[in-house]
Amino acid sequence: MTTRPTHRDAGFVTAIEVVYLGIAALVLVTFLGFLGRLSAAGVQVTNSAQDAARAAAIAGDPDEARAAAQTAVSRSGLPGRCQGDPTAAFSWQPSELGTWQGSVVTVTVSCTVSNQTLTGVWTPGSRTVSVSDSQIVERFRR
């Protein structure tokens, strides 16, 4: 009859394995936080682009529309999130008659966000989030 030698630590997790699992969990949580904050920044830029396009679409002429779009972006929460000021590019396509009424306005909002604010820990670099939104200027508006 032969007997098997018993191992005293069979079935137990060693301290080294716990350290490796802890580091892997920390990296995973940081990466998930980065993705969540990047998504939140994208949603905020999208909302600002929609607000700016709506403000431009109800303006009386293209000059007022450009100013209204920039004002809408500056009143949003983006200036606090972006590195520097967010940019709002305005363009419009005239209607079939070549007039402002019935035209299509497009506002593109861009925001550069620091990776450090996205991860919560020191991380070099930055990301630029850019979103465009188009609205139709009401054709029968007086």
Disulfide bonds with the S-S distance in Angstrom:
Cys82-Cys111 1.80
